[in-house]
Amino acid sequence: MSMVEINWSPDKKALRGFGWAMLIGFGIIGLAKFAGWPIARNLNYAYVCWGIALVAGVSGLLGSKVALPFYYVWMAIGWVMGNIMTRVIFAIFYYLLITPMGFFMRLCGRDKLVLKKPEGETYWREHRPYDENRDYQRQF
């Protein structure tokens, strides 16, 4: 199940946005590799990034069909990365926040769902008397 919907038939406006993203993104990556950041200077990598920025970016800015292969590849990579990262982030959230909170509540003796058998012969719990005026005004 995917949480992201990909536009497989982009219009000219979507292609122009893609062109700007490619031009700026790969231009900055190429500039960083040209300057030697973060590890070492790599001119070949910088030239490749600038080439991708020019071809994909300019064709995307023009809104031409030449940008479609770049667009499809980029969206497929983004879809795969998005699905993986969504699951990783949800797992981190669950195991680092929800699970410790559940253990802490269990240690404190909290049983909000009344899962333990109550005292007595029945599971029935008495509720407060029903007051129509008060209950219908604020139902939640």
Contact map, one row per residue, 1 for C-alpha under 8 A:
11100000000000000000000000000000000000000000000000000000000000000000000000000000000000000000000000000000000000000000000000000000000000000000
11111000000000000000000000000000000000000000000000000000000000000000000000000000001000000000000000000000000000000000000000000000000000000000
11111000000000000000000000000000000000000000000000000000000000000000000000000000001000000000000000000000000000000000000000000000000000000000
01111100000000000000000000000000000000000000000000000000000000000000000000000010010000000000000000000000000000000000000000000000000000000000
01111110000000000000000000000000000000000000000000000000000000000000000000000000000000000000000000000000000000000000000000000000000000000000
00011111000000000000000000000000000000000000000000000000000000000000000000100010000000000000000000000000000000000000000000000000000000000000
00001111110000000000000000000000000000000000000000000000000000000000000000000000000000000000000000000000000000000000000000000000000000000000
00000111110000000000000000000000000000000000000000000000000000000000000100000000000000000000000000000000000000000000000000000000000000000000
00000011111000000000000000000000000000000000000000000000000000000000000000000000000000000000000000000000000000000000000000000000000000000000
00000011111111100000000000000000000000000000000000000000000000000000000000000000000000000000000000000000000000000000000000000000000000000000
00000000111111100000000000000000000000000000000000000000000000100000000000000000000000000000000000000000000000000000000000000000000000000000
00000000011111110000000000000000000000000000000000000000000000110000000000000000000000000000000000000000000000000000000000000000000000000000
00000000011111111000000000000000000000000000000000000000000000100000000000000000000000000000000000000000000000000000000000000000000000000000
00000000011111111100000000000000000000000000000000000000000000000000000000000000000000000000000000000000000000000000000000000000000000000000
00000000011111111110000000000000000000000000000000000000000110110010001000000000000000000000000000000000000000000000000000000000000000000000
00000000000111111111000000000000000000000000000000000000000111100000000000000000000000000000000000000000000000000000000000000000000000000000
00000000000011111111100000000000000000000000000000000000000110000000000000000000000000000000000000000000000000000000000000000000000000000000
00000000000001111111110000000000000000000000000000000000100110000000001000000000000000000000000000000000000000000000000000000000000000000000
00000000000000111111111000000000000000000000000000000001111110000010000000000000000000000000000000000000000000000000000000000000000000000000
00000000000000011111111100000000000000000000000000000000100110000000000000000000000000000000000000000000000000000000000000000000000000000000
00000000000000001111111110000000000000000000000000000000100000000000000000000000000000000000000000000000000000000000000000000000000000000000
00000000000000000111111111100000000000000000000000011001100000000000000000000000000000000000000000000000000000000000000000000000000000000000
00000000000000000011111111100000000000000000000000001101110000000000000000000000000000000000000000000000000000000000000000000000000000000000
00000000000000000001111111110000000000000000000000001000000000000000000000000000000000000000000000000000000000000000000000000000000000000000
00000000000000000000111111111000000000000000000000001000000000000000000000000000000000000000000000000000000000000000000000000000000000000000
00000000000000000000011111111100000000000000000011011000000000000000000000000000000000000000000000000000000000000000000000000000000000000000
00000000000000000000011111111110000000000000000011001000000000000000000000000000000000000000000000000000000000000000000000000000000000000000
00000000000000000000000111111111000000000000000000000000000000000000000000000000000000000000000000000000000000000000000000000000000000000000
00000000000000000000000011111111100000000000010010000000000000000000000000000000000000000000000000000000000000000000000000000000000000000000
00000000000000000000000001111111110000000000111111000000000000000000000000000000000000000000000000000000000000000000000000000000000000000000
00000000000000000000000000111111111000000000010000000000000000000000000000000000000000000000000000000000000000000000000000000000000000000000
00000000000000000000000000011111111111000000010000000000000000000000000000000000000000000000000000000000000000000000000000000000000000000000
00000000000000000000000000001111111111011110110000000000000000000000000000000000000000000000000000000000000000000000000000000000000000000000
00000000000000000000000000000111111110001110010000000000000000000000000000000000000000000000000000000000000000000000000000000000000000000000
00000000000000000000000000000011111110001000000000000000000000000000000000000000000000000000000000000000000000000000000000000000000000000000
00000000000000000000000000000001111111111100000000000000000000000000000000000000000000000000000000000000000000000000000000000000000000000000
00000000000000000000000000000001111111111000000000000000000000000000000000000000000000000000000000000000000000000000000000000000000000000000
00000000000000000000000000000001100111110000000000000000000000000000000000000000000000000000000000000000000000000000000000000000000000000000
00000000000000000000000000000000000111111000000000000000000000000000000000000000000000000000000000000000000000000000000000000000000000000000
00000000000000000000000000000000100111111100000000000000000000000000000000000000000000000000000000000000000000000000000000000000000000000000
00000000000000000000000000000000111110111110000000000000000000000000000000000000000000000000000000000000000000000000000000000000000000000000
00000000000000000000000000000000110100011111110000000000000000000000000000000000000000000000000000000000000000000000000000000000000000000000
00000000000000000000000000000000110000001111111000000000000000000000000000000000000000000000000000000000000000000000000000000000000000000000
00000000000000000000000000000000000000000111111100000000000000000000000000000000000000000000000000000000000000000000000000000000000000000000
00000000000000000000000000000100100000000111111110000000000000000000000000000000000000000000000000000000000000000000000000000000000000000000
00000000000000000000000000001111110000000111111111000000000000000000000000000000000000000000000000000000000000000000000000000000000000000000
00000000000000000000000000000100000000000011111111100000000000000000000000000000000000000000000000000000000000000000000000000000000000000000
00000000000000000000000000000100000000000001111111110000000000000000000000000000000000000000000000000000000000000000000000000000000000000000
00000000000000000000000001101100000000000000111111111000000000000000000000000000000000000000000000000000000000000000000000000000000000000000
00000000000000000000000001100100000000000000011111111100000000000000000000000000000000000000000000000000000000000000000000000000000000000000
00000000000000000000000000000000000000000000001111111110000000000000000000000000000000000000000000000000000000000000000000000000000000000000
00000000000000000000010001000000000000000000000111111111100000000000000000000000000000000000000000000000000000000000000000000000000000000000
00000000000000000000011111100000000000000000000011111111110000000000000000000000000000000000000000000000000000000000000000000000000000000000
00000000000000000000001000000000000000000000000001111111111000000000000000000000000000000000000000000000000000000000000000000000000000000000
00000000000000000000000000000000000000000000000000111111111000000000000000000000000000000000000000000000000000000000000000000000000000000000
00000000000000000010011000000000000000000000000000011111111100000010010000000000000000000000000000000000000000000000000000000000000000000000
00000000000000000111111000000000000000000000000000011111111110000010000000000000000000000000000000000000000000000000000000000000000000000000
00000000000000000010001000000000000000000000000000001111111111000000000000000000000000000000000000000000000000000000000000000000000000000000
00000000000000000010000000000000000000000000000000000111111111111110000000000000000000000000000000000000000000000000000000000000000000000000
00000000000000111111000000000000000000000000000000000001111111110110000000000000000000000000000000000000000000000000000000000000000000000000
00000000000000111111000000000000000000000000000000000000111111110000000000000000000000000000000000000000000000000000000000000000000000000000
00000000000000010000000000000000000000000000000000000000011111110000000000000000000000000000000000000000000000000000000000000000000000000000
00000000001110110000000000000000000000000000000000000000001111111010000000000000000000000000000000000000000000000000000000000000000000000000
00000000000100100000000000000000000000000000000000000000001111111111000000000000000000000000000000000000000000000000000000000000000000000000
00000000000000000000000000000000000000000000000000000000001000111111000000000000000000000000000000000000000000000000000000000000000000000000
00000000000000000000000000000000000000000000000000000000001100011111100000000000000000000000000000000000000000000000000000000000000000000000
00000000000000100010000000000000000000000000000000000001101100111111111000000000000000000000000000000000000000000000000000000000000000000000
00000000000000000000000000000000000000000000000000000000000000011111111100000000000000000000000000000000000000000000000000000000000000000000
00000000000000000000000000000000000000000000000000000000000000000111111110000000000000000000000000000000000000000000000000000000000000000000
00000000000000000000000000000000000000000000000000000001000000000011111111000000000000000000000000000000000000000000000000000000000000000000
00000000000000100100000000000000000000000000000000000000000000000011111111100000000000000000000000000000000000000000000000000000000000000000
00000001000000000000000000000000000000000000000000000000000000000001111111110000000000000000000000000000000000000000000000000000000000000000
00000000000000000000000000000000000000000000000000000000000000000000111111111000000000000000000000000000000000000000000000000000000000000000
00000000000000000000000000000000000000000000000000000000000000000000011111111100000000000000000000000000000000000000000000000000000000000000
00000100000000000000000000000000000000000000000000000000000000000000001111111110000000000000000000000000000000000000000000000000000000000000
00000000000000000000000000000000000000000000000000000000000000000000000111111111000000000000000000000000000000000000000000000000000000000000
00000000000000000000000000000000000000000000000000000000000000000000000011111111100000000000000000000000000000000000000000000000000000000000
00000000000000000000000000000000000000000000000000000000000000000000000001111111110000000000000000000000000000000000000000000000000000000000
00010100000000000000000000000000000000000000000000000000000000000000000000111111111000000000000000000000000000000000000000000000000000000000
00000000000000000000000000000000000000000000000000000000000000000000000000011111111100000000000000000000000000000000000000000000000000000000
00000000000000000000000000000000000000000000000000000000000000000000000000001111111110000000000000000000000000000000000000000000000000000000
00010000000000000000000000000000000000000000000000000000000000000000000000000111111111000000000000000000000000000000000000000000000000000000
01100000000000000000000000000000000000000000000000000000000000000000000000000011111111100000000000000000000000000000000000000000000000000000
00000000000000000000000000000000000000000000000000000000000000000000000000000001111111110000000000000000000000000000000000000000000000000000
00000000000000000000000000000000000000000000000000000000000000000000000000000000111111111000000000000000000000000000000000000000000000000000
00000000000000000000000000000000000000000000000000000000000000000000000000000000011111111100000000000000000000000000000000000000000000000000
00000000000000000000000000000000000000000000000000000000000000000000000000000000001111111110000000000000000000000000000000000000000000000000
00000000000000000000000000000000000000000000000000000000000000000000000000000000000111111111000000000000000000000000000000000000000000000000
00000000000000000000000000000000000000000000000000000000000000000000000000000000000011111111100000000000000000000000000000000000000000000000
00000000000000000000000000000000000000000000000000000000000000000000000000000000000001111111110000000000000000000000000000000000000000000000
00000000000000000000000000000000000000000000000000000000000000000000000000000000000000111111111000000000000000000000000000000000000000000000
00000000000000000000000000000000000000000000000000000000000000000000000000000000000000011111111110000000000000000000000000000000000000000000
00000000000000000000000000000000000000000000000000000000000000000000000000000000000000001111111111000000000000000000000000000000000000000000
00000000000000000000000000000000000000000000000000000000000000000000000000000000000000000111111111100000000000000000000000000000000000000000
00000000000000000000000000000000000000000000000000000000000000000000000000000000000000000011111111110000000000000000000000000000000000000000
00000000000000000000000000000000000000000000000000000000000000000000000000000000000000000001111111110000000000000000000000000000000000000000
00000000000000000000000000000000000000000000000000000000000000000000000000000000000000000001111111111000000000000000000000000000000000000000
00000000000000000000000000000000000000000000000000000000000000000000000000000000000000000000111111111100000000000000000000000000000000000000
00000000000000000000000000000000000000000000000000000000000000000000000000000000000000000000011111111110000000000000000000000000000000000000
00000000000000000000000000000000000000000000000000000000000000000000000000000000000000000000001111111111000000000000000000000000000000000000
00000000000000000000000000000000000000000000000000000000000000000000000000000000000000000000000011111111100000000000000000000000000000000000
00000000000000000000000000000000000000000000000000000000000000000000000000000000000000000000000001111111110000000000000000000000000000000000
00000000000000000000000000000000000000000000000000000000000000000000000000000000000000000000000000111111111000000000000000000000000000000000
00000000000000000000000000000000000000000000000000000000000000000000000000000000000000000000000000011111111100000000000000000000000000000000
00000000000000000000000000000000000000000000000000000000000000000000000000000000000000000000000000001111111111000000000000000000000000000000
00000000000000000000000000000000000000000000000000000000000000000000000000000000000000000000000000000111111111100000000000000000000000000000
00000000000000000000000000000000000000000000000000000000000000000000000000000000000000000000000000000011111111000000000000000000000000000000
00000000000000000000000000000000000000000000000000000000000000000000000000000000000000000000000000000001111111000000000000000000000000000000
00000000000000000000000000000000000000000000000000000000000000000000000000000000000000000000000000000000111111100000000000000000000000000000
00000000000000000000000000000000000000000000000000000000000000000000000000000000000000000000000000000000111111110000000000000000000000000000
00000000000000000000000000000000000000000000000000000000000000000000000000000000000000000000000000000000010011111111000000000000000000000000
00000000000000000000000000000000000000000000000000000000000000000000000000000000000000000000000000000000000001111110000000000000000000000000
00000000000000000000000000000000000000000000000000000000000000000000000000000000000000000000000000000000000000111110000000000000000000000000
00000000000000000000000000000000000000000000000000000000000000000000000000000000000000000000000000000000000000111111110000000000000000000000
00000000000000000000000000000000000000000000000000000000000000000000000000000000000000000000000000000000000000111111100000000000000000000000
00000000000000000000000000000000000000000000000000000000000000000000000000000000000000000000000000000000000000100111110000000000000000000000
00000000000000000000000000000000000000000000000000000000000000000000000000000000000000000000000000000000000000000111111000100000000000000000
00000000000000000000000000000000000000000000000000000000000000000000000000000000000000000000000000000000000000000101111101100000000000000000
00000000000000000000000000000000000000000000000000000000000000000000000000000000000000000000000000000000000000000000111110000000000000000000
00000000000000000000000000000000000000000000000000000000000000000000000000000000000000000000000000000000000000000000011111100000000000000000
00000000000000000000000000000000000000000000000000000000000000000000000000000000000000000000000000000000000000000000001111100000000000000000
00000000000000000000000000000000000000000000000000000000000000000000000000000000000000000000000000000000000000000000010111110000000000000000
00000000000000000000000000000000000000000000000000000000000000000000000000000000000000000000000000000000000000000000110111111000000000000000
00000000000000000000000000000000000000000000000000000000000000000000000000000000000000000000000000000000000000000000000001111100000000000000
00000000000000000000000000000000000000000000000000000000000000000000000000000000000000000000000000000000000000000000000000111110000000000000
00000000000000000000000000000000000000000000000000000000000000000000000000000000000000000000000000000000000000000000000000011111000000000000
00000000000000000000000000000000000000000000000000000000000000000000000000000000000000000000000000000000000000000000000000001111100000000000
00000000000000000000000000000000000000000000000000000000000000000000000000000000000000000000000000000000000000000000000000000111110000000000
00000000000000000000000000000000000000000000000000000000000000000000000000000000000000000000000000000000000000000000000000000011111000000000
00000000000000000000000000000000000000000000000000000000000000000000000000000000000000000000000000000000000000000000000000000001111100100000
00000000000000000000000000000000000000000000000000000000000000000000000000000000000000000000000000000000000000000000000000000000111111100000
00000000000000000000000000000000000000000000000000000000000000000000000000000000000000000000000000000000000000000000000000000000011111110000
00000000000000000000000000000000000000000000000000000000000000000000000000000000000000000000000000000000000000000000000000000000001111111000
00000000000000000000000000000000000000000000000000000000000000000000000000000000000000000000000000000000000000000000000000000000001111111100
00000000000000000000000000000000000000000000000000000000000000000000000000000000000000000000000000000000000000000000000000000000011111111110
00000000000000000000000000000000000000000000000000000000000000000000000000000000000000000000000000000000000000000000000000000000000111111110
00000000000000000000000000000000000000000000000000000000000000000000000000000000000000000000000000000000000000000000000000000000000011111110
00000000000000000000000000000000000000000000000000000000000000000000000000000000000000000000000000000000000000000000000000000000000001111111
00000000000000000000000000000000000000000000000000000000000000000000000000000000000000000000000000000000000000000000000000000000000000111111
00000000000000000000000000000000000000000000000000000000000000000000000000000000000000000000000000000000000000000000000000000000000000000111
